[in-house]
C-alpha cells in the first residue's frame, strides 16, 4: 500500500520509495527468518520504542512543537517517511517535486514555530 501511494504521488521519486519499501520488507523477512519469531519481535519493539522516543525528544527539544502524529496519525505514518526521503534528496541533489516546493515547505514550517 505504501509503495502504490508513493508511486502515485510522484512519478520520479515514487519508484525509489517503493523500492526502499520492498528492500525493507526483504530485510525484515531475512531478520525474522534468521532470528526466529521470539527474538525478532523483541528487536523490532526495541527499535520502535527507541525511534519513537527520538521523534518525540527531537521535535520537542529542537523544533519546539508536537510531531505530526498528534495532528493526523495516518498522514504521519504514511507521509513521514516519504517527506524524509524528499528532504534527503533535496539536500543531496537539490531535487524538488515541483519548482519552489522546498521554499514553500520551509515557509509553512516557519509559520508553526
Biopython code that builds the backbone (N, CA, C, O; Angstrom):
import numpy as np
from Bio.PDB.StructureBuilder import StructureBuilder

atoms = [
    (1, "UNK", "N", (0.825, -1.182, 0.000)),
    (1, "UNK", "CA", (0.000, 0.000, 0.000)),
    (1, "UNK", "C", (0.878, 1.258, 0.000)),
    (1, "UNK", "O", (0.608, 2.216, -0.725)),
    (2, "UNK", "N", (1.927, 1.238, 0.822)),
    (2, "UNK", "CA", (2.848, 2.377, 0.837)),
    (2, "UNK", "C", (3.439, 2.596, -0.549)),
    (2, "UNK", "O", (3.447, 3.718, -1.056)),
    (3, "UNK", "N", (3.932, 1.529, -1.160)),
    (3, "UNK", "CA", (4.596, 1.629, -2.454)),
    (3, "UNK", "C", (3.671, 2.196, -3.525)),
    (3, "UNK", "O", (4.079, 3.053, -4.309)),
    (4, "UNK", "N", (2.439, 1.726, -3.562)),
    (4, "UNK", "CA", (1.474, 2.217, -4.552)),
    (4, "UNK", "C", (1.199, 3.706, -4.330)),
    (4, "UNK", "O", (1.153, 4.482, -5.284)),
    (5, "UNK", "N", (1.020, 4.094, -3.079)),
    (5, "UNK", "CA", (0.767, 5.511, -2.775)),
    (5, "UNK", "C", (1.942, 6.375, -3.207)),
    (5, "UNK", "O", (1.750, 7.434, -3.805)),
    (6, "UNK", "N", (3.164, 5.928, -2.907)),
    (6, "UNK", "CA", (4.341, 6.717, -3.254)),
    (6, "UNK", "C", (4.521, 6.836, -4.763)),
    (6, "UNK", "O", (4.872, 7.907, -5.258)),
    (7, "UNK", "N", (4.289, 5.766, -5.489)),
    (7, "UNK", "CA", (4.411, 5.818, -6.952)),
    (7, "UNK", "C", (3.368, 6.760, -7.538)),
    (7, "UNK", "O", (3.658, 7.500, -8.478)),
    (8, "UNK", "N", (2.171, 6.739, -6.995)),
    (8, "UNK", "CA", (1.119, 7.645, -7.478)),
    (8, "UNK", "C", (1.393, 9.097, -7.098)),
    (8, "UNK", "O", (0.942, 10.009, -7.792)),
    (9, "UNK", "N", (2.120, 9.325, -6.014)),
    (9, "UNK", "CA", (2.398, 10.685, -5.546)),
    (9, "UNK", "C", (3.414, 11.410, -6.414)),
    (9, "UNK", "O", (3.282, 12.608, -6.664)),
    (10, "UNK", "N", (4.422, 10.689, -6.869)),
    (10, "UNK", "CA", (5.491, 11.321, -7.639)),
    (10, "UNK", "C", (6.085, 10.284, -8.576)),
    (10, "UNK", "O", (6.594, 9.256, -8.129)),
    (11, "UNK", "N", (6.019, 10.549, -9.863)),
    (11, "UNK", "CA", (6.477, 9.573, -10.858)),
    (11, "UNK", "C", (7.997, 9.398, -10.854)),
    (11, "UNK", "O", (8.495, 8.378, -11.331)),
    (12, "UNK", "N", (8.742, 10.373, -10.325)),
    (12, "UNK", "CA", (10.196, 10.265, -10.301)),
    (12, "UNK", "C", (10.696, 9.603, -9.021)),
    (12, "UNK", "O", (11.482, 8.658, -9.084)),
    (13, "UNK", "N", (10.257, 10.079, -7.875)),
    (13, "UNK", "CA", (10.754, 9.581, -6.595)),
    (13, "UNK", "C", (9.903, 8.426, -6.078)),
    (13, "UNK", "O", (10.385, 7.623, -5.279)),
    (14, "UNK", "N", (8.677, 8.326, -6.504)),
    (14, "UNK", "CA", (7.798, 7.257, -6.052)),
    (14, "UNK", "C", (8.369, 5.864, -6.261)),
    (14, "UNK", "O", (8.324, 5.046, -5.342)),
    (15, "UNK", "N", (8.906, 5.568, -7.444)),
    (15, "UNK", "CA", (9.509, 4.243, -7.630)),
    (15, "UNK", "C", (10.700, 3.984, -6.697)),
    (15, "UNK", "O", (10.902, 2.854, -6.253)),
    (16, "UNK", "N", (11.478, 5.013, -6.404)),
    (16, "UNK", "CA", (12.580, 4.857, -5.456)),
    (16, "UNK", "C", (12.036, 4.535, -4.062)),
    (16, "UNK", "O", (12.556, 3.654, -3.377)),
    (17, "UNK", "N", (10.997, 5.244, -3.650)),
    (17, "UNK", "CA", (10.372, 4.985, -2.349)),
    (17, "UNK", "C", (9.783, 3.575, -2.313)),
    (17, "UNK", "O", (9.886, 2.883, -1.301)),
    (18, "UNK", "N", (9.171, 3.155, -3.408)),
    (18, "UNK", "CA", (8.617, 1.801, -3.478)),
    (18, "UNK", "C", (9.727, 0.760, -3.375)),
    (18, "UNK", "O", (9.564, -0.258, -2.702)),
    (19, "UNK", "N", (10.845, 1.009, -4.034)),
    (19, "UNK", "CA", (11.987, 0.097, -3.953)),
    (19, "UNK", "C", (12.505, 0.012, -2.519)),
    (19, "UNK", "O", (12.832, -1.074, -2.038)),
    (20, "UNK", "N", (12.579, 1.138, -1.845)),
    (20, "UNK", "CA", (13.027, 1.139, -0.457)),
    (20, "UNK", "C", (12.052, 0.370, 0.437)),
    (20, "UNK", "O", (12.479, -0.331, 1.354)),
    (21, "UNK", "N", (10.758, 0.494, 0.179)),
    (21, "UNK", "CA", (9.758, -0.292, 0.922)),
    (21, "UNK", "C", (9.992, -1.782, 0.698)),
    (21, "UNK", "O", (9.958, -2.571, 1.642)),
    (22, "UNK", "N", (10.227, -2.160, -0.544)),
    (22, "UNK", "CA", (10.468, -3.559, -0.873)),
    (22, "UNK", "C", (11.729, -4.073, -0.175)),
    (22, "UNK", "O", (11.732, -5.173, 0.377)),
    (23, "UNK", "N", (12.797, -3.277, -0.202)),
    (23, "UNK", "CA", (14.039, -3.696, 0.441)),
    (23, "UNK", "C", (13.873, -3.828, 1.953)),
    (23, "UNK", "O", (14.459, -4.720, 2.566)),
    (24, "UNK", "N", (13.087, -2.954, 2.549)),
    (24, "UNK", "CA", (12.804, -3.074, 3.982)),
    (24, "UNK", "C", (12.028, -4.356, 4.275)),
    (24, "UNK", "O", (12.293, -5.037, 5.266)),
    (25, "UNK", "N", (11.086, -4.675, 3.422)),
    (25, "UNK", "CA", (10.309, -5.909, 3.595)),
    (25, "UNK", "C", (11.208, -7.138, 3.476)),
    (25, "UNK", "O", (11.109, -8.065, 4.280)),
    (26, "UNK", "N", (12.082, -7.139, 2.474)),
    (26, "UNK", "CA", (13.004, -8.264, 2.289)),
    (26, "UNK", "C", (13.945, -8.368, 3.486)),
    (26, "UNK", "O", (14.181, -9.463, 3.997)),
    (27, "UNK", "N", (14.478, -7.247, 3.929)),
    (27, "UNK", "CA", (15.371, -7.251, 5.081)),
    (27, "UNK", "C", (14.684, -7.750, 6.345)),
    (27, "UNK", "O", (15.263, -8.516, 7.114)),
    (28, "UNK", "N", (13.452, -7.313, 6.552)),
    (28, "UNK", "CA", (12.692, -7.763, 7.714)),
    (28, "UNK", "C", (12.408, -9.255, 7.642)),
    (28, "UNK", "O", (12.418, -9.947, 8.660)),
    (29, "UNK", "N", (12.155, -9.749, 6.434)),
    (29, "UNK", "CA", (11.912, -11.184, 6.265)),
    (29, "UNK", "C", (13.153, -11.998, 6.608)),
    (29, "UNK", "O", (13.062, -13.020, 7.288)),
    (30, "UNK", "N", (14.309, -11.546, 6.137)),
    (30, "UNK", "CA", (15.554, -12.230, 6.474)),
    (30, "UNK", "C", (15.840, -12.170, 7.968)),
    (30, "UNK", "O", (16.281, -13.151, 8.566)),
    (31, "UNK", "N", (15.587, -11.014, 8.561)),
    (31, "UNK", "CA", (15.798, -10.853, 10.001)),
    (31, "UNK", "C", (14.910, -11.809, 10.790)),
    (31, "UNK", "O", (15.378, -12.488, 11.705)),
    (32, "UNK", "N", (13.628, -11.860, 10.432)),
    (32, "UNK", "CA", (12.687, -12.733, 11.126)),
    (32, "UNK", "C", (13.070, -14.200, 10.948)),
    (32, "UNK", "O", (12.964, -14.995, 11.881)),
    (33, "UNK", "N", (13.510, -14.546, 9.755)),
    (33, "UNK", "CA", (13.897, -15.936, 9.495)),
    (33, "UNK", "C", (15.175, -16.305, 10.252)),
    (33, "UNK", "O", (15.298, -17.410, 10.780)),
    (34, "UNK", "N", (16.114, -15.375, 10.296)),
    (34, "UNK", "CA", (17.395, -15.650, 10.945)),
    (34, "UNK", "C", (17.312, -15.675, 12.463)),
    (34, "UNK", "O", (17.927, -16.526, 13.106)),
    (35, "UNK", "N", (16.559, -14.752, 13.037)),
    (35, "UNK", "CA", (16.472, -14.671, 14.493)),
    (35, "UNK", "C", (15.373, -15.531, 15.083)),
    (35, "UNK", "O", (15.448, -15.929, 16.245)),
    (36, "UNK", "N", (14.374, -15.812, 14.305)),
    (36, "UNK", "CA", (13.204, -16.501, 14.840)),
    (36, "UNK", "C", (12.204, -15.476, 15.352)),
    (36, "UNK", "O", (12.542, -14.318, 15.598)),
    (37, "UNK", "N", (10.979, -15.924, 15.504)),
    (37, "UNK", "CA", (9.901, -15.011, 15.868)),
    (37, "UNK", "C", (10.111, -14.372, 17.238)),
    (37, "UNK", "O", (9.934, -13.162, 17.379)),
    (38, "UNK", "N", (10.479, -15.145, 18.234)),
    (38, "UNK", "CA", (10.558, -14.626, 19.601)),
    (38, "UNK", "C", (11.616, -13.539, 19.751)),
    (38, "UNK", "O", (11.408, -12.578, 20.492)),
    (39, "UNK", "N", (12.742, -13.673, 19.064)),
    (39, "UNK", "CA", (13.788, -12.651, 19.157)),
    (39, "UNK", "C", (13.512, -11.471, 18.229)),
    (39, "UNK", "O", (13.776, -10.325, 18.592)),
    (40, "UNK", "N", (12.987, -11.739, 17.042)),
    (40, "UNK", "CA", (12.815, -10.661, 16.071)),
    (40, "UNK", "C", (11.751, -9.664, 16.511)),
    (40, "UNK", "O", (11.937, -8.463, 16.316)),
    (41, "UNK", "N", (10.644, -10.113, 17.097)),
    (41, "UNK", "CA", (9.634, -9.140, 17.504)),
    (41, "UNK", "C", (10.144, -8.292, 18.659)),
    (41, "UNK", "O", (9.758, -7.130, 18.782)),
    (42, "UNK", "N", (11.011, -8.854, 19.517)),
    (42, "UNK", "CA", (11.591, -8.067, 20.612)),
    (42, "UNK", "C", (12.543, -7.010, 20.075)),
    (42, "UNK", "O", (12.571, -5.880, 20.563)),
    (43, "UNK", "N", (13.323, -7.385, 19.066)),
    (43, "UNK", "CA", (14.231, -6.428, 18.439)),
    (43, "UNK", "C", (13.450, -5.306, 17.754)),
    (43, "UNK", "O", (13.806, -4.134, 17.874)),
    (44, "UNK", "N", (12.401, -5.663, 17.046)),
    (44, "UNK", "CA", (11.577, -4.662, 16.363)),
    (44, "UNK", "C", (10.903, -3.740, 17.374)),
    (44, "UNK", "O", (10.845, -2.528, 17.166)),
    (45, "UNK", "N", (10.394, -4.303, 18.465)),
    (45, "UNK", "CA", (9.761, -3.487, 19.507)),
    (45, "UNK", "C", (10.769, -2.516, 20.112)),
    (45, "UNK", "O", (10.452, -1.344, 20.314)),
    (46, "UNK", "N", (11.974, -2.988, 20.403)),
    (46, "UNK", "CA", (13.009, -2.117, 20.963)),
    (46, "UNK", "C", (13.369, -0.999, 19.978)),
    (46, "UNK", "O", (13.528, 0.154, 20.378)),
    (47, "UNK", "N", (13.496, -1.340, 18.697)),
    (47, "UNK", "CA", (13.815, -0.324, 17.680)),
    (47, "UNK", "C", (12.698, 0.705, 17.568)),
    (47, "UNK", "O", (12.966, 1.902, 17.466)),
    (48, "UNK", "N", (11.448, 0.250, 17.587)),
    (48, "UNK", "CA", (10.307, 1.175, 17.522)),
    (48, "UNK", "C", (10.301, 2.117, 18.718)),
    (48, "UNK", "O", (10.131, 3.326, 18.556)),
    (49, "UNK", "N", (10.484, 1.574, 19.913)),
    (49, "UNK", "CA", (10.496, 2.406, 21.120)),
    (49, "UNK", "C", (11.626, 3.422, 21.075)),
    (49, "UNK", "O", (11.432, 4.587, 21.422)),
    (50, "UNK", "N", (12.800, 2.986, 20.651)),
    (50, "UNK", "CA", (13.947, 3.892, 20.539)),
    (50, "UNK", "C", (13.672, 5.012, 19.534)),
    (50, "UNK", "O", (13.908, 6.185, 19.825)),
    (51, "UNK", "N", (13.176, 4.649, 18.359)),
    (51, "UNK", "CA", (12.945, 5.640, 17.299)),
    (51, "UNK", "C", (11.805, 6.596, 17.639)),
    (51, "UNK", "O", (11.922, 7.799, 17.403)),
    (52, "UNK", "N", (10.707, 6.084, 18.188)),
    (52, "UNK", "CA", (9.601, 6.969, 18.561)),
    (52, "UNK", "C", (10.009, 7.909, 19.685)),
    (52, "UNK", "O", (9.611, 9.073, 19.693)),
    (53, "UNK", "N", (10.798, 7.417, 20.632)),
    (53, "UNK", "CA", (11.302, 8.290, 21.695)),
    (53, "UNK", "C", (12.166, 9.392, 21.095)),
    (53, "UNK", "O", (12.061, 10.555, 21.484)),
    (54, "UNK", "N", (13.013, 9.021, 20.152)),
    (54, "UNK", "CA", (13.825, 10.021, 19.459)),
    (54, "UNK", "C", (12.986, 11.049, 18.726)),
    (54, "UNK", "O", (13.329, 12.231, 18.706)),
    (55, "UNK", "N", (11.884, 10.609, 18.120)),
    (55, "UNK", "CA", (10.981, 11.534, 17.432)),
    (55, "UNK", "C", (10.401, 12.564, 18.406)),
    (55, "UNK", "O", (10.420, 13.767, 18.144)),
    (56, "UNK", "N", (9.891, 12.069, 19.522)),
    (56, "UNK", "CA", (9.273, 12.975, 20.492)),
    (56, "UNK", "C", (10.302, 13.925, 21.095)),
    (56, "UNK", "O", (10.031, 15.117, 21.243)),
    (57, "UNK", "N", (11.467, 13.416, 21.440)),
    (57, "UNK", "CA", (12.510, 14.269, 22.014)),
    (57, "UNK", "C", (13.008, 15.273, 20.976)),
    (57, "UNK", "O", (13.133, 16.462, 21.271)),
    (58, "UNK", "N", (13.290, 14.801, 19.774)),
    (58, "UNK", "CA", (13.790, 15.699, 18.730)),
    (58, "UNK", "C", (12.824, 16.819, 18.394)),
    (58, "UNK", "O", (13.220, 17.979, 18.277)),
    (59, "UNK", "N", (11.569, 16.471, 18.242)),
    (59, "UNK", "CA", (10.584, 17.508, 17.917)),
    (59, "UNK", "C", (10.359, 18.433, 19.101)),
    (59, "UNK", "O", (10.206, 19.642, 18.921)),
    (60, "UNK", "N", (10.339, 17.889, 20.299)),
    (60, "UNK", "CA", (10.091, 18.719, 21.479)),
    (60, "UNK", "C", (11.234, 19.653, 21.795)),
    (60, "UNK", "O", (11.004, 20.814, 22.135)),
    (61, "UNK", "N", (12.471, 19.173, 21.691)),
    (61, "UNK", "CA", (13.636, 19.982, 22.060)),
    (61, "UNK", "C", (14.088, 20.888, 20.920)),
    (61, "UNK", "O", (14.300, 22.083, 21.123)),
    (62, "UNK", "N", (14.235, 20.328, 19.733)),
    (62, "UNK", "CA", (14.825, 21.094, 18.634)),
    (62, "UNK", "C", (13.806, 21.900, 17.835)),
    (62, "UNK", "O", (14.102, 23.020, 17.418)),
    (63, "UNK", "N", (12.630, 21.360, 17.619)),
    (63, "UNK", "CA", (11.621, 22.091, 16.848)),
    (63, "UNK", "C", (10.636, 22.830, 17.745)),
    (63, "UNK", "O", (9.957, 23.760, 17.309)),
    (64, "UNK", "N", (10.569, 22.410, 18.979)),
    (64, "UNK", "CA", (9.669, 23.023, 19.971)),
    (64, "UNK", "C", (8.208, 22.987, 19.521)),
    (64, "UNK", "O", (7.460, 23.951, 19.686)),
    (65, "UNK", "N", (7.825, 21.838, 18.945)),
    (65, "UNK", "CA", (6.435, 21.631, 18.563)),
    (65, "UNK", "C", (6.145, 20.133, 18.512)),
    (65, "UNK", "O", (7.058, 19.310, 18.450)),
    (66, "UNK", "N", (4.892, 19.808, 18.538)),
    (66, "UNK", "CA", (4.487, 18.401, 18.537)),
    (66, "UNK", "C", (4.753, 17.778, 17.175)),
    (66, "UNK", "O", (4.763, 18.467, 16.155)),
    (67, "UNK", "N", (4.968, 16.458, 17.171)),
    (67, "UNK", "CA", (5.163, 15.773, 15.905)),
    (67, "UNK", "C", (3.828, 15.678, 15.172)),
    (67, "UNK", "O", (2.768, 15.835, 15.779)),
    (68, "UNK", "N", (3.880, 15.425, 13.885)),
    (68, "UNK", "CA", (2.665, 15.369, 13.062)),
    (68, "UNK", "C", (1.724, 14.259, 13.508)),
    (68, "UNK", "O", (0.540, 14.272, 13.174)),
    (69, "UNK", "N", (2.245, 13.311, 14.255)),
    (69, "UNK", "CA", (1.429, 12.210, 14.763)),
    (69, "UNK", "C", (0.236, 12.729, 15.549)),
    (69, "UNK", "O", (-0.840, 12.131, 15.527)),
    (70, "UNK", "N", (0.430, 13.840, 16.241)),
    (70, "UNK", "CA", (-0.663, 14.393, 17.044)),
    (70, "UNK", "C", (-1.729, 15.072, 16.189)),
    (70, "UNK", "O", (-2.863, 15.240, 16.635)),
    (71, "UNK", "N", (-1.377, 15.464, 14.966)),
    (71, "UNK", "CA", (-2.343, 16.112, 14.074)),
    (71, "UNK", "C", (-3.166, 15.095, 13.289)),
    (71, "UNK", "O", (-4.396, 15.156, 13.271)),
    (72, "UNK", "N", (-2.479, 14.169, 12.649)),
    (72, "UNK", "CA", (-3.137, 13.188, 11.795)),
    (72, "UNK", "C", (-2.303, 11.915, 11.794)),
    (72, "UNK", "O", (-1.263, 11.849, 11.139)),
    (73, "UNK", "N", (-2.758, 10.911, 12.523)),
    (73, "UNK", "CA", (-1.997, 9.677, 12.717)),
    (73, "UNK", "C", (-1.667, 8.996, 11.390)),
    (73, "UNK", "O", (-0.513, 8.644, 11.145)),
    (74, "UNK", "N", (-2.665, 8.808, 10.537)),
    (74, "UNK", "CA", (-2.449, 8.120, 9.261)),
    (74, "UNK", "C", (-1.494, 8.898, 8.365)),
    (74, "UNK", "O", (-0.607, 8.313, 7.744)),
    (75, "UNK", "N", (-1.669, 10.197, 8.298)),
    (75, "UNK", "CA", (-0.798, 11.015, 7.469)),
    (75, "UNK", "C", (0.640, 10.980, 7.989)),
    (75, "UNK", "O", (1.585, 10.953, 7.200)),
    (76, "UNK", "N", (0.805, 10.979, 9.297)),
    (76, "UNK", "CA", (2.151, 10.945, 9.866)),
    (76, "UNK", "C", (2.864, 9.643, 9.514)),
    (76, "UNK", "O", (4.051, 9.657, 9.190)),
    (77, "UNK", "N", (2.162, 8.535, 9.574)),
    (77, "UNK", "CA", (2.788, 7.243, 9.267)),
    (77, "UNK", "C", (3.021, 7.056, 7.773)),
    (77, "UNK", "O", (3.980, 6.391, 7.380)),
    (78, "UNK", "N", (2.176, 7.620, 6.950)),
    (78, "UNK", "CA", (2.296, 7.460, 5.508)),
    (78, "UNK", "C", (3.238, 8.498, 4.891)),
    (78, "UNK", "O", (4.100, 8.158, 4.081)),
    (79, "UNK", "N", (3.069, 9.742, 5.272)),
    (79, "UNK", "CA", (3.840, 10.810, 4.649)),
    (79, "UNK", "C", (5.161, 11.102, 5.335)),
    (79, "UNK", "O", (6.059, 11.671, 4.715)),
    (80, "UNK", "N", (5.302, 10.725, 6.601)),
    (80, "UNK", "CA", (6.548, 10.980, 7.325)),
    (80, "UNK", "C", (7.767, 10.391, 6.635)),
    (80, "UNK", "O", (8.729, 11.112, 6.369)),
    (81, "UNK", "N", (7.748, 9.094, 6.340)),
    (81, "UNK", "CA", (8.906, 8.513, 5.650)),
    (81, "UNK", "C", (9.143, 9.116, 4.258)),
    (81, "UNK", "O", (10.287, 9.305, 3.844)),
    (82, "UNK", "N", (8.071, 9.409, 3.555)),
    (82, "UNK", "CA", (8.188, 9.991, 2.211)),
    (82, "UNK", "C", (8.773, 11.402, 2.287)),
    (82, "UNK", "O", (9.613, 11.784, 1.473)),
    (83, "UNK", "N", (8.315, 12.165, 3.274)),
    (83, "UNK", "CA", (8.835, 13.517, 3.467)),
    (83, "UNK", "C", (10.328, 13.463, 3.799)),
    (83, "UNK", "O", (11.107, 14.275, 3.300)),
    (84, "UNK", "N", (10.723, 12.509, 4.639)),
    (84, "UNK", "CA", (12.142, 12.364, 4.983)),
    (84, "UNK", "C", (12.963, 12.025, 3.741)),
    (84, "UNK", "O", (14.064, 12.549, 3.572)),
    (85, "UNK", "N", (12.452, 11.170, 2.882)),
    (85, "UNK", "CA", (13.146, 10.834, 1.632)),
    (85, "UNK", "C", (13.267, 12.070, 0.738)),
    (85, "UNK", "O", (14.329, 12.324, 0.171)),
    (86, "UNK", "N", (12.194, 12.830, 0.613)),
    (86, "UNK", "CA", (12.242, 14.048, -0.206)),
    (86, "UNK", "C", (13.234, 15.056, 0.365)),
    (86, "UNK", "O", (13.948, 15.715, -0.391)),
    (87, "UNK", "N", (13.288, 15.184, 1.683)),
    (87, "UNK", "CA", (14.255, 16.090, 2.316)),
    (87, "UNK", "C", (15.686, 15.634, 2.028)),
    (87, "UNK", "O", (16.558, 16.455, 1.744)),
    (88, "UNK", "N", (15.923, 14.336, 2.103)),
    (88, "UNK", "CA", (17.248, 13.783, 1.825)),
    (88, "UNK", "C", (17.642, 14.058, 0.369)),
    (88, "UNK", "O", (18.760, 14.495, 0.095)),
    (89, "UNK", "N", (16.729, 13.803, -0.547)),
    (89, "UNK", "CA", (17.013, 14.034, -1.967)),
    (89, "UNK", "C", (17.200, 15.517, -2.270)),
    (89, "UNK", "O", (17.998, 15.878, -3.135)),
    (90, "UNK", "N", (16.476, 16.369, -1.570)),
    (90, "UNK", "CA", (16.618, 17.804, -1.789)),
    (90, "UNK", "C", (17.981, 18.277, -1.291)),
    (90, "UNK", "O", (18.660, 19.043, -1.974)),
    (91, "UNK", "N", (18.385, 17.824, -0.102)),
    (91, "UNK", "CA", (19.666, 18.279, 0.429)),
    (91, "UNK", "C", (20.848, 17.682, -0.333)),
    (91, "UNK", "O", (21.875, 18.345, -0.483)),
    (92, "UNK", "N", (20.726, 16.448, -0.815)),
    (92, "UNK", "CA", (21.835, 15.807, -1.517)),
    (92, "UNK", "C", (21.927, 16.205, -2.990)),
    (92, "UNK", "O", (23.023, 16.393, -3.519)),
    (93, "UNK", "N", (20.776, 16.334, -3.647)),
    (93, "UNK", "CA", (20.775, 16.554, -5.101)),
    (93, "UNK", "C", (19.998, 17.781, -5.553)),
    (93, "UNK", "O", (19.983, 18.097, -6.743)),
    (94, "UNK", "N", (19.350, 18.481, -4.620)),
    (94, "UNK", "CA", (18.554, 19.642, -4.993)),
    (94, "UNK", "C", (17.222, 19.288, -5.632)),
    (94, "UNK", "O", (16.601, 20.126, -6.286)),
    (95, "UNK", "N", (16.775, 18.037, -5.444)),
    (95, "UNK", "CA", (15.519, 17.599, -6.068)),
    (95, "UNK", "C", (14.316, 18.273, -5.427)),
    (95, "UNK", "O", (14.230, 18.395, -4.205)),
    (96, "UNK", "N", (13.390, 18.709, -6.271)),
    (96, "UNK", "CA", (12.105, 19.239, -5.810)),
    (96, "UNK", "C", (11.015, 18.649, -6.698)),
    (96, "UNK", "O", (11.161, 18.639, -7.920)),
    (97, "UNK", "N", (9.908, 18.150, -6.098)),
    (97, "UNK", "CA", (8.811, 17.592, -6.899)),
    (97, "UNK", "C", (8.236, 18.606, -7.880)),
    (97, "UNK", "O", (7.773, 18.244, -8.962)),
    (98, "UNK", "N", (8.271, 19.874, -7.492)),
    (98, "UNK", "CA", (7.857, 20.966, -8.370)),
    (98, "UNK", "C", (8.657, 22.198, -7.973)),
    (98, "UNK", "O", (9.114, 22.275, -6.832)),
    (99, "UNK", "N", (8.843, 23.155, -8.861)),
    (99, "UNK", "CA", (9.654, 24.332, -8.554)),
    (99, "UNK", "C", (9.106, 25.090, -7.346)),
    (99, "UNK", "O", (7.914, 25.390, -7.277)),
    (100, "UNK", "N", (9.983, 25.391, -6.403)),
    (100, "UNK", "CA", (9.598, 26.148, -5.219)),
    (100, "UNK", "C", (9.049, 25.306, -4.083)),
    (100, "UNK", "O", (8.640, 25.855, -3.061)),
    (101, "UNK", "N", (9.028, 23.989, -4.231)),
    (101, "UNK", "CA", (8.470, 23.111, -3.203)),
    (101, "UNK", "C", (9.214, 23.267, -1.883)),
    (101, "UNK", "O", (8.589, 23.438, -0.836)),
    (102, "UNK", "N", (10.534, 23.209, -1.924)),
    (102, "UNK", "CA", (11.327, 23.291, -0.702)),
    (102, "UNK", "C", (11.114, 24.627, 0.006)),
    (102, "UNK", "O", (10.981, 24.671, 1.229)),
    (103, "UNK", "N", (11.083, 25.698, -0.751)),
    (103, "UNK", "CA", (10.860, 27.019, -0.153)),
    (103, "UNK", "C", (9.473, 27.098, 0.492)),
    (103, "UNK", "O", (9.317, 27.681, 1.565)),
    (104, "UNK", "N", (8.467, 26.508, -0.165)),
    (104, "UNK", "CA", (7.116, 26.503, 0.404)),
    (104, "UNK", "C", (7.055, 25.697, 1.693)),
    (104, "UNK", "O", (6.383, 26.100, 2.642)),
    (105, "UNK", "N", (7.743, 24.571, 1.739)),
    (105, "UNK", "CA", (7.758, 23.741, 2.958)),
    (105, "UNK", "C", (8.433, 24.501, 4.080)),
    (105, "UNK", "O", (7.939, 24.496, 5.208)),
    (106, "UNK", "N", (9.549, 25.155, 3.802)),
    (106, "UNK", "CA", (10.255, 25.943, 4.818)),
    (106, "UNK", "C", (9.383, 27.094, 5.301)),
    (106, "UNK", "O", (9.316, 27.356, 6.502)),
    (107, "UNK", "N", (8.720, 27.780, 4.386)),
    (107, "UNK", "CA", (7.861, 28.899, 4.759)),
    (107, "UNK", "C", (6.702, 28.411, 5.628)),
    (107, "UNK", "O", (6.386, 29.035, 6.641)),
    (108, "UNK", "N", (6.086, 27.337, 5.254)),
    (108, "UNK", "CA", (4.982, 26.767, 6.026)),
    (108, "UNK", "C", (5.473, 26.327, 7.389)),
    (108, "UNK", "O", (4.791, 26.557, 8.388)),
    (109, "UNK", "N", (6.636, 25.702, 7.460)),
    (109, "UNK", "CA", (7.193, 25.253, 8.728)),
    (109, "UNK", "C", (7.464, 26.394, 9.677)),
    (109, "UNK", "O", (7.265, 26.255, 10.884)),
    (110, "UNK", "N", (7.920, 27.534, 9.151)),
    (110, "UNK", "CA", (8.210, 28.692, 9.993)),
    (110, "UNK", "C", (6.954, 29.316, 10.572)),
    (110, "UNK", "O", (7.027, 29.971, 11.612)),
    (111, "UNK", "N", (5.809, 29.138, 9.938)),
    (111, "UNK", "CA", (4.563, 29.689, 10.453)),
    (111, "UNK", "C", (4.116, 28.983, 11.722)),
    (111, "UNK", "O", (3.418, 29.573, 12.547)),
    (112, "UNK", "N", (4.512, 27.714, 11.887)),
    (112, "UNK", "CA", (4.065, 26.939, 13.021)),
    (112, "UNK", "C", (5.044, 26.929, 14.178)),
    (112, "UNK", "O", (4.730, 26.395, 15.242)),
    (113, "UNK", "N", (6.231, 27.510, 13.997)),
    (113, "UNK", "CA", (7.240, 27.509, 15.068)),
    (113, "UNK", "C", (6.919, 28.579, 16.075)),
    (113, "UNK", "O", (7.646, 28.743, 17.055)),
]
sb = StructureBuilder()
sb.init_structure("model")
sb.init_model(0)
sb.init_chain("A")
sb.init_seg("    ")
for serial, (resi, resn, name, xyz) in enumerate(atoms, 1):
    if name == "N":
        sb.init_residue(resn, " ", resi, " ")
    sb.init_atom(name, np.array(xyz, "f"), 0.0, 1.0, " ", f" {name:<3s}", serial, name[0])
structure = sb.get_structure()
